[in-house]
Amino acid sequence: MTKSDLIAALAAKENLTDKQATETINLIFAGFTDAMKKGGRIEIRGFGSFSVKKYGAYTGRNPKTGKKTEVGAKKLPFFKVGKELKARVK
């Protein structure tokens, strides 16, 4: 399912215009993004949780040249599947 599919499904189910559904979905995604930027965690019961994982700096290797290179510390989004979603997919 793509973002467009999600917008179309919301518009059809809740009898909204495409513009209203798009604004709603964008508002939800913006809320998720803002919470994660602040280091917060998002938990949706029965679905899963989103958090930010911090990775330290390390020495990597350029696969093309074989030369060692320093990779800086970074923060990346992480999703952990909830038990109910796991069970439903099985």
Long-range contacts (C-beta under 8 A, 24 or more apart in sequence): 36-77, 44-82, 45-82, 45-84, 46-82, 46-84, 46-85, 47-82, 47-84, 47-85, 48-79, 48-80, 48-81, 48-82, 48-85, 49-79, 49-80, 49-82, 50-77, 50-78, 50-79, 51-77, 51-78, 51-80, 52-76, 52-77, 52-78, 53-77, 53-78
